[in-house]
Amino acid sequence: MKNIIQAEYYKLKRINSLHLVYLFPLLLIIVALYDFIRVAHNMDTHSDPTTFFLTHLFIVFFDFFSPFFIAIIVFAIIQIESKNRYWENLILLTRSKRDIYFSKLLILVSFSILYCIVAYVGFILGKSLLSFLYPNLAFGKNNHNPKILILFFRYTITFSMLAILFLNIFLYIQNSIIALGSVFFVLISSQFILKEKWAIYFPLTYSYKVSRNFGESYFWNNVMFSSIIWILIFTVLGYFIFVRFWNANSLDNS
């Protein structure tokens, strides 16, 4: 397992497009900063600029684009394996499908964690910059840091769950239009069912639900419990299907 993970990281280091994992959240921060600066002169000095910057600007972009971006990253990594016939190399490196599956899973979860860490650090730096540019606004009035940290921890769990889900889907769907088009359609549609009670059973709504629970001072809630359960279900079920039905030759020839 250790050798496979090392080989995975060495291989992915040479893929320049994966730098978007940390560049994309920084781009979202820049867009949110631009929007804040554009409306800052109309803000009341008694308002809460931190909450405004987080919930009305940054999260609007983060909620909408992040799940689809993670889907693109997962699909790109799977496609790299297929197009460059890396699956055969993994088979030669180890005969264990278990090691192949869990190495992919750990790599993708690592990317999700890195994505959220960069987003969190970028947000904190962006808030510090705005506090310096607009000292008249009460950025330090309320200490939101613990709640913001909890929020990004929740995003980390949720995006890791989505990465595992997308891995188990894209291992068997190689057509980019069908795979990514379906994910995009479902992500858009999921916004219309957020208020339904049964939406908690639909994991693609969770990224939107996380932001709507901002302000809670505790980590665990229904979305987090459900995310952990889905992680276990997707991992166990995905592993079982992978071991029983996955075939490297069928993917490489597709």
MIROLO-885225 format. One line per 2 residues: number of its first residue (from 1); their letters; for each residue x, z negated, y of N, C-alpha, C. Coordinates in Angstrom, 2 decimals. Layout:
N
NUM = A = X,Z,Y,X,Z,Y,X,Z,Y ~ ...
end
This chain:
254
1 = MK = 0.83,0.00,-1.21,0.00,0.00,0.00,0.86,0.00,1.27 ~ 1.91,-0.86,1.27,2.77,-0.95,2.44,3.45,0.38,2.72
3 = NI = 3.92,1.06,1.68,4.60,2.36,1.86,3.65,3.40,2.43 ~ 2.40,3.39,1.97,1.44,4.36,2.46,1.13,4.12,3.93
5 = IQ = 0.94,2.85,4.31,0.63,2.54,5.71,1.79,2.94,6.61 ~ 3.02,2.68,6.16,4.19,3.09,6.94,4.25,4.60,7.09
7 = AE = 3.94,5.32,6.01,3.93,6.78,6.06,2.84,7.28,7.00 ~ 1.69,6.60,6.99,0.58,6.98,7.88,1.00,6.84,9.34
9 = YY = 1.58,5.70,9.69,1.97,5.48,11.08,3.07,6.45,11.50 ~ 4.01,6.72,10.62,5.07,7.67,10.95,4.51,9.06,11.19
11 = KL = 3.56,9.44,10.38,2.95,10.77,10.52,2.14,10.86,11.81 ~ 1.35,9.83,12.11,0.47,9.87,13.27,1.24,9.77,14.58
13 = KR = 2.44,9.18,14.54,3.25,9.09,15.75,3.60,10.46,16.30 ~ 3.59,11.47,15.45,3.96,12.82,15.88,2.77,13.63,16.37
15 = IN = 1.59,13.02,16.39,0.38,13.71,16.83,0.09,13.33,18.27 ~ 0.39,14.22,19.19,0.29,13.89,20.62,-1.13,13.59,21.06
17 = SL = -2.11,14.23,20.43,-3.50,14.04,20.86,-3.98,12.62,20.66 ~ -3.34,11.86,19.76,-3.76,10.49,19.51,-3.37,9.54,20.64
19 = HL = -2.56,10.03,21.59,-2.28,9.22,22.77,-3.54,8.98,23.59 ~ -4.56,9.78,23.34,-5.83,9.60,24.04,-6.47,8.26,23.71
21 = VY = -6.04,7.63,22.62,-6.60,6.33,22.24,-6.39,5.31,23.36 ~ -5.27,5.38,24.05,-5.08,4.47,25.18,-5.24,5.15,26.53
23 = LF = -5.18,6.48,26.58,-5.37,7.17,27.85,-6.85,7.26,28.23 ~ -7.71,7.42,27.22,-9.14,7.59,27.51,-9.76,6.35,28.16
25 = PL = -9.54,5.13,27.64,-10.11,3.96,28.34,-9.54,3.78,29.75 ~ -8.27,4.17,29.95,-7.71,4.10,31.30,-8.40,5.10,32.21
27 = LL = -8.77,6.27,31.68,-9.52,7.24,32.46,-10.88,6.69,32.87 ~ -11.54,5.98,31.95,-12.83,5.37,32.28,-12.67,4.32,33.38
29 = II = -11.57,3.56,33.33,-11.30,2.57,34.38,-11.13,3.26,35.73 ~ -10.39,4.36,35.75,-10.15,5.09,37.00,-11.46,5.61,37.58
31 = VA = -12.32,6.15,36.73,-13.62,6.65,37.19,-14.45,5.50,37.76 ~ -14.45,4.35,37.07,-15.20,3.20,37.56,-14.63,2.68,38.88
33 = LY = -13.30,2.69,39.01,-12.67,2.28,40.27,-13.09,3.20,41.41 ~ -13.10,4.49,41.13,-13.50,5.46,42.16,-14.93,5.20,42.61
35 = DF = -15.83,4.97,41.67,-17.23,4.72,42.02,-17.37,3.42,42.81 ~ -16.61,2.41,42.44,-16.68,1.14,43.18,-16.20,1.32,44.61
37 = IR = -15.05,1.98,44.78,-14.50,2.19,46.12,-15.47,3.01,46.97 ~ -16.18,3.92,46.33,-17.11,4.77,47.06,-18.28,3.99,47.65
39 = VA = -18.68,2.90,46.98,-19.86,2.14,47.45,-19.49,0.75,47.97 ~ -18.20,0.43,47.99,-17.79,-0.93,48.34,-18.20,-1.32,49.75
41 = HN = -18.21,-0.37,50.67,-18.52,-0.70,52.06,-19.98,-1.12,52.24 ~ -20.83,-0.82,51.26,-22.25,-1.21,51.35,-22.54,-2.52,50.62
43 = MD = -21.54,-3.13,50.03,-21.77,-4.33,49.24,-21.88,-5.57,50.11 ~ -22.78,-6.45,49.73,-22.95,-7.72,50.40,-21.80,-8.65,50.01
45 = TH = -21.25,-9.37,50.98,-20.13,-10.27,50.70,-20.54,-11.43,49.79 ~ -21.85,-11.67,49.67,-22.32,-12.75,48.81,-22.65,-12.26,47.39
47 = SD = -22.53,-10.98,47.15,-22.81,-10.43,45.82,-21.65,-10.74,44.87 ~ -21.86,-10.44,43.61,-20.84,-10.69,42.59,-20.17,-9.36,42.24
49 = PT = -19.03,-9.05,42.85,-18.40,-7.74,42.64,-17.87,-7.55,41.23 ~ -17.46,-8.64,40.56,-16.94,-8.52,39.20,-18.03,-8.03,38.25
51 = TF = -19.20,-8.65,38.34,-20.32,-8.24,37.49,-20.74,-6.81,37.81 ~ -20.74,-6.46,39.10,-21.12,-5.10,39.49,-20.13,-4.08,38.93
53 = FL = -18.84,-4.36,39.06,-17.82,-3.45,38.56,-17.91,-3.31,37.04 ~ -18.18,-4.41,36.35,-18.23,-4.40,34.90,-19.51,-3.76,34.38
55 = TH = -20.65,-4.27,34.79,-21.92,-3.87,34.16,-22.51,-2.59,34.73 ~ -22.34,-2.36,36.02,-22.98,-1.20,36.64,-22.08,0.04,36.69
57 = LF = -20.80,-0.15,36.51,-19.89,0.99,36.60,-19.13,1.22,35.30 ~ -18.23,0.29,34.94,-17.38,0.52,33.79,-18.17,0.61,32.48
59 = IV = -19.06,-0.34,32.23,-19.78,-0.38,30.96,-20.68,0.84,30.79 ~ -21.19,1.37,31.89,-22.02,2.58,31.81,-21.26,3.70,31.12
61 = FF = -20.01,3.88,31.50,-19.18,4.92,30.87,-18.70,4.47,29.49 ~ -18.30,3.22,29.37,-17.71,2.69,28.14,-18.71,2.74,26.99
63 = DF = -19.93,2.29,27.24,-20.97,2.29,26.20,-21.28,3.69,25.70 ~ -21.38,4.62,26.62,-21.84,5.96,26.28,-20.75,6.77,25.59
65 = FS = -19.54,6.74,26.12,-18.50,7.64,25.62,-17.69,7.06,24.45 ~ -17.53,5.75,24.39,-16.61,5.17,23.40,-17.00,5.45,21.95
67 = PF = -18.26,5.26,21.53,-18.58,5.54,20.13,-18.31,6.99,19.73 ~ -18.64,7.92,20.62,-18.40,9.33,20.32,-16.90,9.62,20.32
69 = FI = -16.16,8.99,21.21,-14.71,9.19,21.23,-14.08,8.68,19.94 ~ -14.53,7.54,19.46,-14.01,7.01,18.19,-14.35,7.95,17.05
71 = AI = -15.55,8.52,17.09,-15.93,9.50,16.06,-14.99,10.71,16.09 ~ -14.62,11.16,17.28,-13.70,12.30,17.41,-12.33,11.94,16.83
73 = IV = -11.83,10.75,17.12,-10.52,10.32,16.61,-10.54,10.26,15.09 ~ -11.59,9.65,14.53,-11.69,9.54,13.07,-11.74,10.94,12.45
75 = FA = -12.56,11.81,13.01,-12.68,13.16,12.47,-11.36,13.91,12.58 ~ -10.66,13.75,13.70,-9.38,14.44,13.89,-8.35,14.00,12.85
77 = II = -8.30,12.71,12.56,-7.34,12.21,11.57,-7.66,12.74,10.18 ~ -8.94,12.76,9.83,-9.34,13.30,8.53,-9.01,14.79,8.44
79 = QI = -9.26,15.52,9.53,-8.98,16.95,9.53,-7.49,17.24,9.42 ~ -6.66,16.41,10.04,-5.21,16.59,9.93,-4.78,16.50,8.48
81 = ES = -5.35,15.55,7.76,-5.02,15.41,6.34,-5.40,16.66,5.56 ~ -6.57,17.20,5.83,-7.06,18.34,5.07,-6.31,19.62,5.40
83 = KN = -6.13,19.90,6.69,-5.53,21.16,7.09,-4.05,21.24,6.75 ~ -3.37,20.10,6.75,-1.94,20.10,6.46,-1.62,19.68,5.03
85 = RY = -2.66,19.56,4.21,-2.52,19.26,2.79,-1.77,17.94,2.55 ~ -2.04,16.97,3.43,-1.41,15.67,3.28,-2.03,14.87,2.14
87 = WE = -3.25,15.26,1.74,-3.88,14.52,0.66,-3.02,14.56,-0.60 ~ -2.43,15.74,-0.90,-1.59,15.84,-2.08,-0.36,14.94,-1.98
89 = NL = 0.17,14.81,-0.75,1.32,13.93,-0.57,0.96,12.47,-0.84 ~ -0.24,12.10,-0.41,-0.69,10.73,-0.67,-0.88,10.50,-2.16
91 = IL = -1.38,11.51,-2.85,-1.57,11.38,-4.30,-0.22,11.23,-5.00 ~ 0.79,12.00,-4.50,2.12,11.90,-5.08,2.76,10.54,-4.79
93 = LT = 2.45,10.00,-3.58,3.03,8.73,-3.19,2.46,7.58,-4.01 ~ 1.22,7.67,-4.34,0.58,6.64,-5.15,-0.58,7.26,-5.91
95 = RS = -0.84,6.78,-7.09,-1.96,7.27,-7.87,-3.22,6.45,-7.61 ~ -3.13,5.47,-6.78,-4.25,4.56,-6.54,-5.12,5.07,-5.40
97 = KR = -6.35,5.42,-5.70,-7.30,5.77,-4.65,-7.61,4.56,-3.76 ~ -7.51,3.39,-4.34,-7.73,2.18,-3.56,-6.76,2.11,-2.39
99 = DI = -5.48,2.37,-2.64,-4.48,2.30,-1.58,-4.72,3.38,-0.53 ~ -5.10,4.57,-0.98,-5.38,5.66,-0.04,-6.54,5.28,0.87
101 = YF = -7.61,4.79,0.28,-8.81,4.47,1.05,-8.54,3.35,2.05 ~ -7.95,2.26,1.59,-7.76,1.12,2.48,-6.66,1.35,3.51
103 = SK = -5.71,2.22,3.22,-4.72,2.55,4.24,-5.38,3.32,5.38 ~ -6.26,4.26,5.04,-7.01,4.98,6.08,-7.88,4.02,6.88
105 = LL = -8.56,3.14,6.18,-9.45,2.19,6.84,-8.67,1.30,7.81 ~ -7.53,0.79,7.37,-6.74,-0.10,8.23,-6.18,0.64,9.44
107 = IL = -5.77,1.89,9.24,-5.26,2.68,10.36,-6.35,2.88,11.41 ~ -7.54,3.23,10.97,-8.63,3.51,11.92,-9.12,2.24,12.60
109 = VS = -9.17,1.14,11.88,-9.53,-0.13,12.51,-8.47,-0.53,13.53 ~ -7.20,-0.26,13.22,-6.11,-0.55,14.16,-6.28,0.25,15.44
111 = FS = -6.66,1.52,15.32,-6.91,2.34,16.50,-8.06,1.78,17.32 ~ -9.11,1.32,16.67,-10.26,0.74,17.38,-9.85,-0.52,18.14
113 = IL = -9.04,-1.35,17.49,-8.56,-2.58,18.15,-7.69,-2.24,19.35 ~ -6.78,-1.28,19.16,-5.91,-0.85,20.25,-6.73,-0.31,21.41
115 = YC = -7.74,0.48,21.10,-8.61,1.05,22.13,-9.25,-0.05,22.97 ~ -9.77,-1.09,22.32,-10.44,-2.17,23.03,-9.45,-3.02,23.82
117 = IV = -8.25,-3.24,23.27,-7.23,-4.00,23.99,-6.84,-3.29,25.28 ~ -6.61,-1.97,25.18,-6.25,-1.20,26.37,-7.37,-1.23,27.40
119 = AY = -8.62,-1.12,26.92,-9.77,-1.15,27.82,-9.86,-2.51,28.53 ~ -9.64,-3.57,27.78,-9.71,-4.92,28.36,-8.61,-5.13,29.41
121 = VG = -7.37,-4.79,29.03,-6.26,-4.95,29.98,-6.47,-4.07,31.20 ~ -6.95,-2.83,30.97,-7.22,-1.93,32.09,-8.27,-2.48,33.02
123 = FI = -9.32,-3.08,32.44,-10.37,-3.66,33.28,-9.84,-4.82,34.11 ~ -9.05,-5.71,33.50,-8.49,-6.85,34.23,-7.58,-6.37,35.36
125 = LG = -6.76,-5.36,35.09,-5.88,-4.82,36.13,-6.70,-4.14,37.22 ~ -7.76,-3.42,36.82,-8.62,-2.78,37.80,-9.31,-3.80,38.69
127 = KS = -9.78,-4.88,38.11,-10.43,-5.94,38.90,-9.43,-6.58,39.86 ~ -8.19,-6.78,39.39,-7.16,-7.36,40.26,-6.85,-6.44,41.44
129 = LL = -6.81,-5.13,41.15,-6.57,-4.17,42.23,-7.69,-4.20,43.26 ~ -8.93,-4.25,42.80,-10.06,-4.30,43.72,-10.07,-5.60,44.52
131 = SF = -9.68,-6.69,43.89,-9.60,-7.97,44.59,-8.57,-7.92,45.71 ~ -7.48,-7.18,45.47,-6.45,-7.02,46.49,-6.92,-6.10,47.61
133 = LY = -7.63,-5.03,47.25,-8.09,-4.06,48.25,-9.24,-4.60,49.09 ~ -10.07,-5.47,48.49,-11.26,-5.98,49.18,-11.26,-7.51,49.12
135 = PN = -10.39,-8.14,49.89,-10.32,-9.62,49.86,-11.58,-10.28,50.39 ~ -12.40,-9.53,51.15,-13.63,-10.11,51.68,-14.72,-10.24,50.63
137 = LA = -14.57,-9.52,49.51,-15.54,-9.64,48.42,-15.14,-10.78,47.50 ~ -16.14,-11.45,46.99,-15.91,-12.71,46.25,-15.58,-12.45,44.78
139 = FG = -14.43,-11.80,44.52,-14.04,-11.55,43.13,-13.72,-12.85,42.39 ~ -13.23,-13.85,43.12,-12.88,-15.10,42.47,-13.96,-16.16,42.54
141 = KN = -15.12,-15.78,43.02,-16.20,-16.75,43.20,-16.66,-17.33,41.88 ~ -16.88,-16.47,40.88,-17.33,-16.92,39.57,-16.27,-16.56,38.53
143 = NH = -15.98,-17.48,37.66,-14.99,-17.24,36.63,-15.67,-16.59,35.42 ~ -15.61,-15.24,35.38,-16.23,-14.49,34.29,-15.25,-14.18,33.16
145 = NP = -13.98,-14.59,33.31,-12.97,-14.18,32.34,-13.31,-14.55,30.90 ~ -13.77,-15.78,30.61,-14.13,-16.08,29.20,-15.24,-15.18,28.67
147 = KI = -16.25,-14.90,29.51,-17.36,-14.05,29.08,-16.90,-12.60,28.90 ~ -15.99,-12.15,29.76,-15.47,-10.79,29.63,-14.64,-10.66,28.35
149 = LI = -13.85,-11.69,28.05,-13.05,-11.68,26.83,-13.95,-11.64,25.59 ~ -15.02,-12.43,25.62,-15.99,-12.41,24.51,-16.62,-11.04,24.38
151 = LF = -16.94,-10.42,25.51,-17.55,-9.09,25.50,-16.65,-8.08,24.79 ~ -15.36,-8.09,25.11,-14.45,-7.12,24.51,-14.13,-7.46,23.05
153 = FR = -14.18,-8.74,22.69,-14.08,-9.09,21.28,-15.26,-8.49,20.51 ~ -16.43,-8.57,21.10,-17.61,-7.99,20.46,-17.49,-6.48,20.33
155 = YT = -16.98,-5.83,21.38,-16.75,-4.39,21.30,-15.77,-4.06,20.18 ~ -14.74,-4.88,20.01,-13.74,-4.64,18.97,-14.37,-4.66,17.59
157 = IT = -15.21,-5.66,17.33,-15.90,-5.74,16.04,-16.84,-4.55,15.85 ~ -17.58,-4.22,16.89,-18.55,-3.13,16.80,-17.87,-1.78,16.59
159 = FS = -16.82,-1.50,17.34,-16.14,-0.21,17.21,-15.38,-0.11,15.89 ~ -14.88,-1.23,15.39,-14.24,-1.22,14.07,-15.28,-0.87,13.00
161 = ML = -16.46,-1.44,13.13,-17.55,-1.12,12.19,-17.90,0.36,12.25 ~ -17.98,0.91,13.47,-18.30,2.33,13.61,-17.19,3.21,13.05
163 = AI = -15.94,2.80,13.22,-14.82,3.58,12.67,-14.90,3.65,11.15 ~ -15.26,2.54,10.51,-15.40,2.53,9.06,-16.57,3.40,8.63
165 = LF = -17.68,3.33,9.37,-18.83,4.19,9.08,-18.46,5.66,9.19 ~ -17.79,6.04,10.28,-17.42,7.44,10.48,-16.42,7.91,9.42
167 = LN = -15.52,7.03,9.02,-14.58,7.38,7.96,-15.32,7.78,6.69 ~ -16.30,6.99,6.31,-17.04,7.25,5.08,-17.93,8.48,5.18
169 = IF = -18.26,8.88,6.38,-19.04,10.11,6.57,-18.14,11.34,6.59 ~ -17.08,11.27,7.38,-16.24,12.44,7.60,-15.32,12.76,6.42
171 = LY = -15.17,11.84,5.50,-14.42,12.15,4.29,-15.10,13.25,3.49 ~ -16.39,13.42,3.70,-17.15,14.36,2.88,-17.81,15.47,3.70
173 = IQ = -17.78,15.36,5.02,-18.33,16.40,5.90,-17.18,16.97,6.71 ~ -16.76,18.19,6.39,-15.59,18.78,7.02,-15.92,19.71,8.19
175 = NS = -17.18,20.10,8.32,-17.58,20.99,9.39,-17.72,20.20,10.69 ~ -16.94,20.57,11.70,-16.91,19.80,12.94,-18.24,19.85,13.67
177 = II = -18.92,20.99,13.65,-20.19,21.11,14.35,-21.24,20.20,13.73 ~ -21.30,20.21,12.42,-22.28,19.37,11.72,-21.92,17.89,11.89
179 = AL = -20.65,17.55,11.66,-20.23,16.15,11.68,-20.37,15.54,13.08 ~ -19.68,16.12,14.06,-19.69,15.55,15.40,-21.00,15.80,16.12
181 = GS = -21.62,16.96,15.86,-22.92,17.25,16.47,-23.98,16.25,16.03 ~ -23.97,15.90,14.76,-24.94,14.94,14.25,-24.71,13.55,14.85
183 = VF = -23.44,13.15,14.93,-23.12,11.85,15.52,-23.55,11.80,16.97 ~ -23.25,12.85,17.74,-23.63,12.89,19.15,-25.15,12.82,19.31
185 = FV = -25.87,13.56,18.49,-27.33,13.56,18.57,-27.89,12.17,18.27 ~ -27.36,11.53,17.23,-27.86,10.20,16.85,-27.51,9.16,17.91
187 = LI = -26.31,9.25,18.49,-25.93,8.31,19.53,-26.82,8.44,20.76 ~ -27.14,9.67,21.13,-28.04,9.89,22.26,-29.43,9.36,21.93
189 = SS = -29.91,9.67,20.75,-31.26,9.25,20.36,-31.38,7.74,20.25 ~ -30.29,7.08,19.87,-30.35,5.63,19.66,-30.64,4.86,20.94
191 = QF = -30.38,5.48,22.10,-30.67,4.80,23.36,-32.16,4.59,23.56 ~ -32.98,5.41,22.90,-34.43,5.32,23.09,-35.10,4.31,22.17
193 = IL = -34.34,3.71,21.27,-34.93,2.75,20.33,-34.35,1.36,20.50 ~ -33.59,1.14,21.58,-32.91,-0.13,21.76,-33.88,-1.31,21.81
195 = KE = -35.05,-1.10,22.39,-35.99,-2.20,22.56,-36.82,-2.48,21.31 ~ -36.69,-1.61,20.33,-37.44,-1.82,19.09,-36.81,-2.95,18.27
197 = KW = -37.64,-3.75,17.63,-37.12,-4.87,16.84,-36.27,-4.39,15.67 ~ -36.66,-3.25,15.10,-35.93,-2.75,13.94,-34.63,-2.05,14.30
199 = AI = -34.31,-1.95,15.60,-33.06,-1.31,16.03,-31.83,-2.10,15.58 ~ -32.01,-3.39,15.27,-30.90,-4.20,14.81,-30.39,-3.71,13.45
201 = YF = -31.22,-2.97,12.73,-30.80,-2.41,11.44,-30.16,-1.04,11.58 ~ -30.00,-0.58,12.81,-29.46,0.75,13.08,-28.12,0.57,13.80
203 = PL = -27.00,0.61,13.07,-25.71,0.21,13.65,-25.23,1.06,14.82 ~ -25.71,2.28,14.95,-25.25,3.12,16.06,-25.83,2.68,17.41
205 = TY = -26.71,1.69,17.40,-27.22,1.14,18.66,-26.39,-0.05,19.14 ~ -25.46,-0.50,18.34,-24.81,-1.78,18.63,-23.93,-1.76,19.86
207 = SY = -23.28,-0.64,20.13,-22.42,-0.59,21.32,-23.24,-0.79,22.59 ~ -24.47,-0.27,22.59,-25.35,-0.48,23.74,-25.86,-1.92,23.79
209 = KV = -26.12,-2.50,22.63,-26.62,-3.87,22.58,-25.58,-4.89,23.01 ~ -24.31,-4.61,22.73,-23.24,-5.54,23.09,-23.24,-5.78,24.59
211 = SR = -23.30,-4.72,25.37,-23.23,-4.87,26.83,-24.46,-5.57,27.38 ~ -25.60,-5.42,26.73,-26.82,-6.05,27.21,-26.83,-7.55,26.97
213 = NF = -25.89,-8.01,26.16,-25.76,-9.45,25.92,-24.62,-10.07,26.72 ~ -24.10,-9.33,27.69,-23.03,-9.87,28.52,-23.55,-11.08,29.30
215 = GE = -22.71,-12.09,29.38,-23.09,-13.32,30.07,-23.20,-14.49,29.12 ~ -23.29,-14.19,27.83,-23.35,-15.26,26.84,-21.96,-15.89,26.69
217 = SY = -21.92,-17.20,26.60,-20.65,-17.91,26.51,-20.21,-18.17,25.08 ~ -20.97,-17.63,24.12,-20.62,-17.79,22.71,-20.45,-16.40,22.09
219 = FW = -19.65,-16.35,21.04,-19.32,-15.06,20.44,-20.40,-14.56,19.48 ~ -20.85,-15.44,18.61,-21.74,-15.01,17.54,-23.18,-14.84,18.02
221 = NN = -23.75,-13.69,17.70,-25.17,-13.43,17.92,-25.63,-12.47,16.83 ~ -26.85,-12.00,16.92,-27.39,-11.14,15.86,-26.59,-9.86,15.68
223 = VM = -26.13,-9.29,16.79,-25.36,-8.04,16.71,-24.04,-8.27,16.00 ~ -23.38,-9.39,16.28,-22.09,-9.66,15.63,-22.26,-9.97,14.15
225 = FS = -23.26,-10.78,13.81,-23.53,-11.05,12.40,-23.85,-9.75,11.66 ~ -24.67,-8.91,12.28,-25.03,-7.64,11.65,-23.84,-6.71,11.53
227 = SI = -22.96,-6.72,12.54,-21.77,-5.86,12.49,-20.86,-6.26,11.33 ~ -20.67,-7.57,11.13,-19.83,-8.04,10.03,-20.45,-7.64,8.69
229 = IW = -21.76,-7.77,8.59,-22.45,-7.39,7.35,-22.29,-5.90,7.09 ~ -22.44,-5.08,8.15,-22.28,-3.63,7.98,-20.84,-3.27,7.61
231 = IL = -19.87,-3.99,8.18,-18.47,-3.74,7.82,-18.27,-3.95,6.33 ~ -18.82,-5.04,5.80,-18.70,-5.32,4.37,-19.42,-4.26,3.53
233 = IF = -20.62,-3.87,3.97,-21.39,-2.88,3.22,-20.68,-1.53,3.23 ~ -20.26,-1.07,4.42,-19.61,0.24,4.52,-18.29,0.27,3.76
235 = TV = -17.56,-0.86,3.80,-16.26,-0.91,3.12,-16.44,-0.88,1.61 ~ -17.30,-1.73,1.09,-17.50,-1.82,-0.36,-18.14,-0.55,-0.90
237 = LG = -19.22,-0.10,-0.24,-19.91,1.10,-0.70,-19.02,2.33,-0.54 ~ -18.33,2.42,0.58,-17.44,3.56,0.82,-16.31,3.61,-0.19
239 = YF = -15.75,2.45,-0.52,-14.69,2.38,-1.51,-15.19,2.83,-2.89 ~ -16.37,2.35,-3.26,-16.93,2.72,-4.56,-17.16,4.23,-4.66
241 = IF = -17.74,4.82,-3.62,-18.00,6.26,-3.62,-16.70,7.04,-3.61 ~ -15.72,6.56,-2.83,-14.43,7.24,-2.74,-13.72,7.27,-4.09
243 = VR = -13.70,6.15,-4.76,-13.02,6.05,-6.05,-13.71,6.90,-7.11 ~ -15.03,6.93,-7.06,-15.79,7.63,-8.09,-15.90,9.13,-7.85
245 = FW = -16.03,9.55,-6.58,-16.41,10.94,-6.31,-15.43,11.74,-5.45 ~ -14.52,11.06,-4.74,-13.64,11.80,-3.83,-12.65,12.66,-4.61
247 = NA = -12.42,13.88,-4.10,-11.49,14.80,-4.74,-10.65,15.49,-3.68 ~ -9.34,15.30,-3.75,-8.45,15.87,-2.71,-8.51,17.38,-2.69
249 = NS = -8.57,18.00,-3.85,-8.53,19.47,-3.92,-9.75,20.09,-3.25 ~ -10.91,19.46,-3.42,-12.12,20.01,-2.82,-12.07,19.96,-1.32
251 = LD = -11.41,18.93,-0.75,-11.29,18.84,0.69,-10.27,19.83,1.22 ~ -9.14,19.91,0.56,-8.09,20.80,1.03,-8.46,22.26,0.93
253 = NS = -9.37,22.58,0.04,-9.78,23.98,-0.10,-11.00,24.33,0.72 ~ -11.56,23.31,1.39,-12.78,23.57,2.18,-12.44,24.19,3.52
end
